[in-house]
Amino acid sequence: MRVAGLLSDNTEAREIEFISKVCILKDRIHFLVRKEKLKKLLEQEQTCEPTKD
């Protein structure tokens, strides 16, 4: 990700880029956690289904 324009120096640009990467990583972790929770709920739902006679 390139950041340019209104920034005062290169260090500030690197800091903003780092923050952006941390946010992306946080979002990915959040997605994986939600995915696992949904997977567990689905497994519970499938095991609780009554058998059809």
Secondary structure, 3 states (H helix, E strand, C coil): CCCCCCCCCHHHHHHHHHHHHHHHHHHHHHHHHHHHHHHHHHHHHHHHCCCCC
